């Protein structure tokens, strides 16, 4: 038995459970399928195309886990602003 | 016009059927008219938990297939007035019933009864969708562990998607001692994670096993911690403002008192 373990308090298993649960639920709640993701990307760029000029296949979008929440990252290289805006 | 409440959990074995039997019985004990539907087609159990297995003649399948009238298929409880059970067919499968058929039964029952409780099967498949089809409100049962809470979250998402507003939580089998020792997720953490309203907490009560053995719902055993918790839950369902007490640990003296007051 490790002598030091007598003095360091073990972390509570309930805290471990809560942390694991929070992470797993974040993943579950944002379990978006590829098709919906493509649809979202298409619809989003439709709106953006009214304002900016850009090529559709230069757009990249992804969901990234940042700490305890998901962040939607969109990389859209923009050209000019559309003149009518 | 009554209210249809689906009792569900996602995960199996967290106490759906026990809770349905007890809430239904508790509502009837405080004078409400109650019909309980077992929606677990193929794996029915509510009849045995309520001690009515010998009285079941017809099932919801017989009503749907028009082999018998709805009123005739309802089984009267042995102990309490105005408590009825509509049993599930044991021969059929969950996808033999369609959501619209279940909804129709719920609609008809809520014209006659103040509360219609639907005991949902575990899972998120057809059986769950059938059970939730006619629901006005939902009660989610969970135990304070990672798997049950994860599944509860999934179910809450599906119910919200269906447009059900009143979704309340019952936290089942909470052990205050384990929470204090840091070995069980606390009430506040569960509520924080699931973000829905708490309807009640049912403490771990070994009396449940004896009550299921006998086929007499726990609420008949007045004074046991589980029975009291279900009675409070029933009163809250009827709109009474009953605060949720903090769970107390069993100490030496309370155990002695319990020992003497036990009726068994």
Interface residues (C-beta under 8 A of the other chain):
Chain A: X12 X13 X14 X15 X17 X18 X20 X21 X22 X24 X25 X28 X29
Chain B: X145 X146 X149 X150 X153 X154 X157 X179 X182 X183 X184 X185 X186 X189 X193
